[in-house]
């Protein structure tokens, strides 16, 4: 039994609050255990520079941690995004673009901003899971306004962490486990059961093919459960 009482293949309690902010086209607060991330989707009526004239749209992301989100104050990224934040926002952007029909968007962009207000592990995966819901809400607003004919999204998508701690495979790692994991992975999947991205590293030693298969199985279970929560929010 883990310190928070979960079984090894259980995710933390998850709550997604839609329309969390007044101004963005789409917004949510996603809570996974003690991790809390505000995800917003803002529409810009021009596409990325490299897509100008192609008729295609673009989805991109930015990620940041507020100063009070961690135990030690996190400095604001005023002039330059640090390497970790840059890597995470690229991951979020890649993941969300994988389920969007860019041609159906028209030449416009959607910016997904993920602001961590409280961190306890899994902020990047929560950003993808919550960012997806904010993105769909933004597209729905464009449909309601007559800008788009339909929501240009092909699949659901979610993400979860998994790792090996004390020789055991565990799902959805809080900071207490993530900070001492021998293996740490972040896995992004869609509702077709396909992998969008797998990030995995052995921090201490190595892992076996059998452990890898168990981690993938746990991750699929977790992503399926997260997509169920997304569907409850978006489909009622």
Protein Blocks (a to p, Z undefined) as FASTA:
>chain_A
ZZkopafkbccdddddehkbfklmbdcdddehjbccdddddddfbdcfklgonlpacddd
dddddfklpmbdcdddfkbccfklmmmmmmmmmmmmmmccfklnopaddddddddfbdee
hklmmmmmmmmmmmmmmmmmmmmnomambdcbfbdcdddddddeehiacehiafklmmmc
fbdcdddddfkopafbdcdddfehcadfklmmmmmmmmmmmmmmmmmmmmmmmnZZ
